[in-house]
Amino acid sequence: ELCERRSSVDGPVDSVARECPSRFRFLQYLHECAPFAKTTTEEIAARQEALHAAAVGATISALNILDLGNEVLDLAHQVQGRVATSILADERSAVEITSAMNTTAEWNASANMRGLSDEPALAARLQEAKTRHTTLLAACHAA
């Protein structure tokens, strides 16, 4: 059964990697980590190392999404007051949907970080991005 599951992952991996990096990281975990045996000390260590690498990769993907969302919010804030009233609703909607995307990325990164206490740089990056998201969203709402 595991071999069948692994072979079904092989086909669409390239398209998934392009379309959804965080889903790719999960598929990568299933493909690379799940089949590791867990009976010897070496096997357990190899599995833990692979799990750690997959969690780091998934966290980085979420942080990259959050950074991109913050760039969009920054641009939206820069154009506020300079857009035609006919597209004002579109600009405001873009702010809200981008904020929702950021919130989801924050939740995903935070969930992954629970197992990554040895990655202080990622924790700092997450905190900085969350603070920037909050600041940019407040600025967009104030304008």
C-alpha positions as CSV (number, residue, x, y, z in Angstrom):
1,E,0.0,0.0,0.0
2,L,2.8,2.4,0.9
3,C,4.5,1.7,-2.4
4,E,1.2,2.4,-4.3
5,R,0.8,5.7,-2.4
6,R,4.4,6.7,-3.1
7,S,4.1,6.0,-6.8
8,S,0.9,8.0,-7.0
9,V,2.7,11.0,-5.6
10,D,5.5,10.8,-8.1
11,G,3.4,11.9,-11.1
12,P,1.9,15.2,-10.1
13,V,4.8,16.4,-7.9
14,D,6.2,18.9,-10.4
15,S,2.8,20.7,-11.0
16,V,2.0,20.7,-7.2
17,A,5.5,22.2,-6.5
18,R,4.7,25.0,-8.9
19,E,1.1,25.6,-7.9
20,C,1.2,25.1,-4.1
21,P,4.6,25.0,-2.4
22,S,3.3,24.2,1.1
23,R,1.3,21.2,-0.3
24,F,4.4,20.1,-2.1
25,R,6.3,20.1,1.2
26,F,3.6,17.9,2.7
27,L,3.7,15.5,-0.3
28,Q,7.5,15.6,0.0
29,Y,7.1,14.5,3.7
30,L,4.8,11.6,2.7
31,H,7.2,10.6,-0.1
32,E,10.4,10.9,1.8
33,C,9.7,10.6,5.5
34,A,6.7,8.4,6.0
35,P,8.4,5.2,4.6
36,F,11.3,5.4,7.1
37,A,11.4,2.5,9.5
38,K,11.4,3.5,13.1
39,T,12.9,0.5,14.8
40,T,16.6,1.2,15.3
41,T,18.2,4.3,16.7
42,E,19.6,5.2,13.3
43,E,16.3,4.8,11.6
44,I,14.6,6.9,14.2
45,A,17.3,9.6,13.8
46,A,16.9,9.6,10.0
47,R,13.2,9.9,10.3
48,Q,13.5,12.8,12.7
49,E,16.0,14.6,10.5
50,A,13.7,14.2,7.5
51,L,10.7,15.4,9.5
52,H,12.7,18.4,10.7
53,A,13.8,19.3,7.1
54,A,10.2,19.0,5.9
55,A,8.9,21.2,8.7
56,V,11.6,23.8,7.9
57,G,10.7,23.7,4.2
58,A,7.0,24.1,4.9
59,T,7.7,26.9,7.3
60,I,9.8,28.7,4.8
61,S,7.1,28.3,2.2
62,A,4.5,29.9,4.5
63,L,6.9,32.7,5.4
64,N,7.6,33.4,1.7
65,I,3.8,33.6,1.1
66,L,3.5,36.0,4.1
67,D,6.3,38.2,2.8
68,L,4.7,38.3,-0.6
69,G,1.4,39.3,0.9
70,N,3.1,42.0,2.9
71,E,4.5,43.4,-0.3
72,V,1.1,43.5,-1.8
73,L,-0.3,45.2,1.3
74,D,2.5,47.8,1.1
75,L,1.7,48.5,-2.6
76,A,-2.0,48.8,-1.8
77,H,-1.2,51.3,0.9
78,Q,1.0,53.3,-1.4
79,V,-1.8,53.6,-4.0
80,Q,-4.5,54.5,-1.6
81,G,-5.9,57.9,-2.3
82,R,-4.6,57.7,-5.8
83,V,-6.9,55.2,-7.3
84,A,-10.1,56.0,-9.3
85,T,-13.3,55.7,-7.3
86,S,-14.4,53.2,-9.9
87,I,-11.8,50.7,-8.7
88,L,-11.7,51.6,-5.0
89,A,-13.8,48.6,-4.1
90,D,-11.4,46.3,-5.9
91,E,-8.4,47.8,-4.1
92,R,-10.1,47.4,-0.7
93,S,-11.1,43.8,-1.6
94,A,-7.5,43.1,-2.6
95,V,-6.3,44.3,0.9
96,E,-8.8,42.0,2.6
97,I,-8.1,38.9,0.6
98,T,-4.4,39.5,0.9
99,S,-4.8,39.9,4.7
100,A,-6.7,36.6,4.8
101,M,-3.9,34.9,2.8
102,N,-1.4,36.3,5.3
103,T,-3.3,35.2,8.3
104,T,-3.4,31.6,6.9
105,A,0.3,31.8,6.2
106,E,0.9,33.0,9.7
107,W,-1.2,30.1,11.1
108,N,0.7,27.6,8.9
109,A,4.1,28.9,9.9
110,S,3.1,29.0,13.6
111,A,1.9,25.4,13.5
112,N,5.1,24.3,11.8
113,M,7.2,26.3,14.3
114,R,5.9,24.3,17.3
115,G,8.4,21.6,16.4
116,L,11.2,23.9,15.5
117,S,12.5,25.3,18.7
118,D,16.0,25.0,17.3
119,E,15.3,27.5,14.5
120,P,15.4,31.0,16.1
121,A,15.9,32.7,12.8
122,L,12.6,31.3,11.4
123,A,10.9,32.4,14.6
124,A,12.3,35.9,14.4
125,R,11.3,36.1,10.7
126,L,7.7,35.0,11.5
127,Q,7.4,37.5,14.3
128,E,8.7,40.3,12.1
129,A,6.4,39.4,9.2
130,K,3.4,39.2,11.6
131,T,4.2,42.6,13.0
132,R,4.5,44.0,9.5
133,H,1.2,42.4,8.4
134,T,-0.6,44.0,11.4
135,T,1.0,47.4,10.7
136,L,0.3,47.4,7.0
137,L,-3.3,46.3,7.5
138,A,-3.9,49.0,10.0
139,A,-2.4,51.6,7.6
140,C,-4.6,50.3,4.8
141,H,-7.7,50.5,7.0
142,A,-6.9,54.0,8.2
143,A,-6.6,55.4,4.8
